[in-house]
């Protein structure tokens, strides 16, 4: 038998319908589970409504089909069992004009088969009940749309915050009331938010992530095959209450004998629950896994998958981007309408934040890398990345430590996938026609435009610009453009020779300390911030420089001459001072 057809509208809790005072409905049999929902209302006076039900209905009847002499037969058991087999959610019995009371045998049958039975008073019409169902559906749909819209706005706002990946995860976990986790291409947890599920939930979600990962195994590491792979594993928690009984091997519905008769095949309540549990969480043998792997070997990985743990935790996994291996996982104790849409919005945002924004084809970048590894010069492979000048940007996040996702997000914001992550600084190579702008949560230093042979010097410029930005507490500092100066009156070779001779007594880290100290006008505190050292360390180093150079660093003429030397003491192509 096919799965029940569910309309594209939120279901209505049976408790909400019973709460309508204008209907005056009263439940007289069956379970009072608040999780019982109705997908639609349908009226039928057929003795066997099974062929006309889709699943999830509130079936309304006035009992016209009931024979006058039912006696102690199995009519009501057969009738109720067929409704349950068809997936009916509840039964409403109308009083008058045929019956003044609900037949006791019908009440007993509904209790036995755990089908909610509602008494519909004479003044309430079936059309009025159906209208109430649709009104509640419209209200639920409006509430769902409002919830999704608010979640979209909050997720978009989170994506613009300084740490966008973790901000999106926190907002997603808050909106769905569960746990949100981002897995990297190798399966490592990059970020998480919310309360993680207890017990087997973590491992099951990690296994589910492997199902959607393009490089994954195509199946979870746990013991169950997820819904995305086999419809037979659909959890009973995801089906409407009283959903259709699964097919037997022959495809026929179970017999409708009364559970108290003992001779029939209809199971008792405990047995039916055990059967449902086995169907919801089947035991997977090694043969099953091998068969499943063989069947899915040549099939592309799905973009999303869902599953439910035996403890009732609902799991979902979403592949991000265009096959880079990032996966978003979500675990919630209860699945609400709109959760999938909200998680999908978060998946799109995370795809943009973790994805590779192209400033040239990936094949060209791979080719450039291979050529560099095989000994080619940077200027020879630079055309593969694009024509024109480039900027080197050094970025330091306000919140340490920095990770690969945050570095990728900075590169995406600057418009380049050419990102290098060191211990505490991110370096990005950006085309010169893309002007870098301040980024929330980052301090940036930008070099002057440079061609490939001058990239090492530009790297040193960006490093000094970042130190200057940190010392002056500005979000972005650019290396100064060249202006006519007195230094232009000397030949570069003579200037460099003089600088080498003057700075020869100094060794690293004295040279860089002196350079930073002079650039910050002799400020001890700002130099200490820029170099990430104590201010006393700066004082000691500057005193050592004065002693080695045999000069007075308080003299402005001496400072000017030293600054001139530091500006011209860089080795060609190295970007580092002679003393280093």
N, C-alpha and C positions, 0 to 999 in steps of 0.2 A: 504494500500500500504506500502511495507517495506521501511525502511530508505534508502537514497541514499548510494551506495557503494563508499567509498572514498579511493583512492589509497594511499599506504604508502609512498607518496612523498609530499613535500611541495607544496601547491597550488601556482599558478602564478597570480599576480595581473593583472587585465585586462589593467590597465594603463601602465604596463611594456610592454605588447604586443603592445599597440598602440604607444609606444615610439620607437619601432623598425623602423628605417628609411628605411631599406631594404624591409619591407613589405608594407609600405605606406597605412596602414589601416586607415579608418576614421569612427568615430562613428557619426551616423546621427540620432539616436533616442535612447530613453531610458535614465535612470539615469546615471550620471557620478560619482557615489560614488567610492571613492578610495578604499573602502573595498570590492569591487566586485572582486572575484577570480575565476580562471578557474582551474579545476582539470585535464582536458584532452581535446583534439580536436577530433571531429568525423564528418565525411561526410555522408550525407544521402539525397536522393531525394525522400524519401517516403512522401506521403501526410499526413500521421499520424506517426510521428517518436516516439511517446510515448512508444511503446513496446520495442524499441531498445536503449533507453537512461537509463543510470544509475544515472544521477544527477551530476551537476557541469560541464557539457560539454560546450565547444564552438562548436555549431552545424554549419556546413558549408554546404551551398546549392547554386546551380546555378539556381534554380527556374524551373528545368525541370518538376517538379510535378505540377506546376501551370497550371490550365486549361486556354485555350485560351480566353474564355469568362467568366471571373469571375464576371463582372458587379458590381453591388452594393450589392452582397450577403455577406454572412458571412464566406467565405472560409478562408480569412486571419485571422479573429478573431478566428475561430476554430483551425487553424494551430498554431497560437502563443499561445493560451491558453493551448493546449496540450503540447507544449514545456515547458511552465511554470509549468504545473501540473507534468511533469516528472522530474522537477528539473534542467532544462537547465539553464546555467549561462548566455549565450549570443548567438546571432545568427549572423553568417557572411554570407552575400549575395554577390556572385561573379558576376561581370559584364562580359558579353560575355561568351560564344557565343550565349546564349539564350536571355538574356535581356541586353539592353544597359543602362538602369537605374533601380534603385530600385523602385518597384511599390509603389505608394503613399499609397495605402491601407495597405500595409505591414508596412510602416513607422508609419501610424496612429495606427495600431493594437499594434505594439511594444511600442509606447508611452502609450497607454491605459493600457497595461498589465505590464508596467515598465520592459520590457526586453531590454537590450542593443542590438542595431542593428549596425553591422559594415559593411561598404562598402569595398569589396575586389576588388582592381583594376585588370584589365585584365592581367597585367604582373606578378601578384602574384598568384602562384599556391596554391591549398589547401594543397598539401603535404609540400610546403614551410612553410605554416602557422603552420601545425602540428609539423614540425621539430623545428620551433622557440619555440613552447610551450614546447617541451621536452628539448631544450637547456636551457630555462629559469628555468625549473624544476631542471635540473642538477645543475645549478648555485646556486639555492636556497637551494638544498640539501647539496651542499658543504659548503655553508655559515652556514647552520644550524649545520652541523657536527663540523665545526670549532668553532662555538659559544658554543656548548655543551662541546667540548673538553677543551676549555679555562675555562669554568665554572667549570668543574670537577677538573681541576688543582687548581683553586683559592679556591674552597670549601675544597679540601683536605689540602691545605696550612692553611686555616682558622681553620681546625679541630686540627692542631698542635700548635695553639697559646695559650697563657696563659689562656684566657677565651674562650675555644673552642665553647661552645654552642652559646654564643652571637656573636662570630666572624662568625660562620656559618650562623646565621640568618642575620647578616649585609651583608654578601657576597651574600646570596640568594636574599635578597631584592634589592640589587644593580643590580644583573644579570637579574632579571625578571622585574625590574622597578616598583615594587609595595611594598606590606606590607607582612612581614613574621612574624609569631607569633607561639610560642610554648606554648601549653596548658598542664598543669599537669593532673595527674589522676583525680583530683577533679574538673577540668575545670578552675582552676585559671591560669592567664597568668604568665608564668615563665620568658619569655623573648620575646622581640619584636624588630623589626628593620624596617626602611622604613617609608613611609607616610601611615598612617592608612586611610582606606576609610571613606568617610563622610556619614552621614545619617544612613541608615539601614545596611550598610556593616558590621560593627563590630558585631552586633547582629546576622546577618545572617550567618557569618562565625563561630561564636561560636556555633550556632545551627547545622551547618553542621558538626562541629567537633564531636557532639554527635552521629551523624550517624555512624561514623567509630570507635568510642570509644567502646572497648569490653564491658564495663560496662554501656554504654550510653543507651539512650532511643530507638535507632534505627531509629530516625527521627529527623529532625531539629526542633528547638524551634520556628522557624519562621513560616510563613504561607504557604510555598511552599514545595512540596516534591522534593528532589534533583534528578538529573539525574541518580545517582547511584541506586536509588530506583524505579523510574518510567520513562520509556523512553518517555512517553507522555508529560513530562514537559521540553523536550529539548528546549532550548531557540532559538528563531529565529536568534539571533546574532551568534549562533554556526553553523547554516546551511548555505550552499552556497547560494549566492544571487540568488533569483529566485528558491529556493529549492522547492521540491514537496509539493503540497498542502496537508494538513493533510486529512486523510480519514474522510468521513462523517459516520454517524451511519450505513448506509447500505453498506459502503465500496466502493461506486462509486465516481468517480471524478465529480467535479462541472460541470454544463453545460457551454458551450462555447459561449453563446450569448453575443453580443457586449454590453459593459457597457452603451452605449448611447441609446440602444434600449428601455430600461426600462422594457421589458417583460422577459428578460433572468434572470438567477440566478447568473451570474458572478458579484461579488461585485465591487463597485468603489474602487479607490485606498485607500481612507480614511477608508472605511469599511473593506477592506482586511487587512489593517494595524491594525485596532482594533481587528479583529479576531486573527491575529498573536500574538498580545499582550496578548489576553486572553489565547491562547494556550501556550504561553511561560511562563506566570505567572498565573496559574489557581487559583481561589479562593478555599481554602480548608475549608470545613465545619467540624463541630464536627464529623459528621458521616463519613466523608472521613478519618479523623484522626483515628477514632476507627477501621475502616475497614483496613486501612494501618497497624496499630499496630498489629491487629490480623493476618494479612497476613505475617508479618515479625517477629512474636514473636519467632518462632522456627528456624529462619534463622540466621546464623552467620553474624556478622557485616562485611560490606565490608572493604577492606584495604584502599580504597580511594573513594572519592566522589567529584563531581563538581556541581556547580550551577551558575546561573547568576542573579544578582539583577535587579529590574526594571530599575535602573539607568544605567545599562550596565556594572557594575563591575563584573569581572569573579572571582569566588571563587573556591578553591580546598582545600581538607582536606586529610591528609595522616596519618594513624595509624602507630605508631612507635613500633619497638620491637616485642616481643612475647606476646602481651596482657597485658603490664604493665599500659596502660591507657594514655600514652603520645601521643599527636596529634600535627602534624605540620599543620598550616593553612597558606594559601597564597591567597592574594587578589591583582589582577592586573586590571588596567583600560582597557587593551587590551591584548588579548591572542595571543602570537607569537609562531611560530613553534619552538619546542625544550623546551618550558617552562615546560611541563610535565616531560621531561627527566631530566632537571636540578633540578626541585623540588624533583624528585625521588632520585637523588643522595644525595641531602641534607637530605632527610628522612632517607636514609641508614646511613649516618654519624651521624645524631642525634640519631638514634637507638643505635649505638655503644656507643655514649657518655652518653646516659641516661639509657642504659640497665644494667642489673644485670649480671656481669661477675662471673661465678660460680667458687668458690674454694671448693666446696662441694655441694651436692644437696640442693635445696631449702627446701625439706621436712626435711632433717637432721637439717638445721638451725632453722626451725620452731619448731622442736622437742626440740632442745637445749634451745630455748627461753622459751618454755612452762615449761620445767623442772626447769629452773632458777626461773621463776615466782612462781612455786609451792614449792620452798625451796631447790632445789638441790644445791650442792656445785659446783663451777666452774670446779674443777678438775674432777668431775663426768660427766659433760656434754661435756668437751673439746674433748674427742675422737670422738664425733659426727661431729665436725668441721674438723677433720683430725689429723693424728699422727704427733709427733715431736714437736720441739720448735716453738715459735712464736715471732714476733717482734711487738712492739707497735710503731706506727708512729704518731707524732703530726704534723699537717700542718696548716700553717697560710697563707691565700692568700695575695698577694701584693695589690690587689684591694678589699677593703671592701665595703659592707658587703658580707659575704659568704652565698650562698644559697644551697638548696638541690641538684640542678643539678650540681653545681661546685663540691660539696663534692662527689657525685656519680662519676663524671668524674675523680677525684683524685683517688678514690678507684679502678676504672677500670684501670687507668694508673699503679697503684701499684700492680694490679693483685688480688684484694680482694674485695668482696662485703660487708665485715663487716665494715661498716662505721658509725661513730657517729658524728653528727654535733651539736656543742655547739654554743654559741653566736658568737665567733670569731675564734674558733679553730676546726679543723676536726681531729678526732682520727680514725685511721685505724688499724685493727688487721691483720697482714700479716704473712703468713707462713715463717719461717726462711730461707727456701731454695729459696725464691724469694727476691733477694737482691734489696732493694729500691735504686732508682737513683734520682738525682735532677730532679725536674719537673718545666718547665717554668711557671713563675708567682706564685710560691709557695716557702715558706721557711719551711724546714722540720727538725724535730728532731727525731732520731731513737734510740730506746732502745737496750740493749743487748738482745740476744736470751733468752727466758724464757719459762718455762712450766706454766701450768694453775695456780698452787698455787702462782706463783711469778708474775702474770700479774699485780696486783696493784703496785708492786715495779717497774716493767717495765714501767708502765704508768707514774710514777713519774720521771723515768729516761728520758723518751721521752719528758716530759714537760721541764725538765732542759736543755736537748739537744736543744730543740726549742728556749729557751731563749738565750742559748749560740750562736746559729746560727744567731738569730736576732741581738744580740749585736755585733757579729763579721762580720755581713753582708755576711754570707756564705749561699748558697742555701740549704745545707744539713749538719747536724752535727750529728755524731754518738756517743752514750755513749761509753766511753773507755772500752776496754776489761781488764780483771783483770790480773795484773802482780805481781810477788812476791814483797812484801813490808815489812817494819818494822812492820806494823800493824799485820802481820801474826804471830809475836812472842807472841802476846797476845791472850788469849781466847776470843771468841766473847762475852761471857757474861760479862767478866771483862771490855772489851772495851765499851760495851753498858752502863754498870753501870757508868763508868767514864764520858761518854758523857752526860748521863742524869743529873748527878750531876753538871757538868760544865755549861750546857745550861739551867738549871732550871730557872734562873731569866728571861729568854727571852720568849716572847709570840709572836704569829703571829701578824703582818707580819714581825717582826724584824728578826726571824730566817731565813726566806727565803731571806730577803734583805741581811743579813750577808753572807749567802751561795753564793748568786749571786755575791756580791761585792768581796768576796775572790776568787771566780772562775775566775773573770775578772781582777785579780791582782790589785784591789783597784781603778779601773777606774770609776769615777763618771758618766761620760757621757754614757759609754757603759752599766753600770748597770741600769741607768735610762731608756735606750732604751729597755733593756731586761725585765724590770718590768712595762714598760708603765707608768712611773711616771716622775715627774719633778726632775732634778738633785738636787735641794735644798731639796726635800723630802728624797732623798737618803742620803744626808749629815746629815739631822736631825736624821734619823733612825740609822745610823752608830754611831753618837755621843751618842744616847740613849743606844745603845748596849754597848759601851765602859763604860758608866756610870753605867749601871746595872751590868756588869761583873767586874767592878772595875779594869780595865786593860788598857794597852796602845796598841791600835790596829796598831800602826806604828812599833811595835816590831815584827820582822820576826818570832821569836820563839813563840810569842803569836798567830800569824796568823796560824802557822803550827799546834799548839795544837788545836786551834778552828776548823781548817779544818778537823783534825783527828776526833774530836768529832762530827762534822756535818756529816761526812761519816758513823759514827756508831750509830747515834741517831735515826734510823728509826725503828718504831714498826714493828714486823714481820707481813707480809701480808697487811700492810696498805699503805706503800710507803710514809708516811708523817712523818715529824720530831716530836720528843717528845714534843717540845714546842708548837706545833700546836694542 
